[in-house]
Amino acid sequence: MNSKLDRRKKYTRMVLKDSLIKLLKEKQISQITVKEVCELADINRSTFYSHYRDHFDLLYQIEEEIIEDMNEYLSQYNFTKEEESVKMTAKLLEYIASKRDICQTLLHENGDTTFQKRVMNVAHRFLMKSWKDMINLDEDISGYLSTFIISGSIHVIKNWLDQGMDQSPKEMAGIINAFTNKGLSSMNDF
């Protein structure tokens, strides 16, 4: 009996998440109502409220799932070696590709801007940890450098998603790491 309830609960949450993602493709979260999410999911509002406080809470839970997965992926690799950095970036891009619809929607202009900031914070934390051993930069300067690299990488990833992932995750990882490690001088390599 419990497994049946668990499956029903999982199904309900999945349908609600999918419905919110569909709506976010059309408009911003502030323009969406719980009623719209429920109608699209074919779930009544009392069922919705038994799972989430409101549609902002639902969005936060979707984002939190992605952030937790990213943290897990990033924790598996040692960033001090360029080879490991490329593997980690490729794995992260494979994850993003597997969740393309959700990631593309959350990073889109209708998505919540806090998600992009949360992604940047996760990446910043891992970058700072690896740079500590590799380069001796002033903390303020390394913060600027991290922001520059991460926001550029996020926009490259957004563009990659919008282009239908025209490069493989491994190829994109190589491109991002080349930009990060060698800057404009790496353009001759492509």
Secondary structure, DSSP 8 states (H G I E B T S, - for coil): -HHHHHHHHHHHHHHHHHHHHHHHTTS-GGG--HHHHHHHHT--HHHHHHH-SSHHHHHHHHHHHHHHHHHHHHHTS-TTSHHHHHHHHHHHHHHHHHTHHHHHHHHSTTS-HHHHHHHHHHHHHHHHHHHHHH----HHHHHHHHHHHHHHHHHHHHHHHHTT--S-HHHHHHHHHHHHHHGGGGGGG-
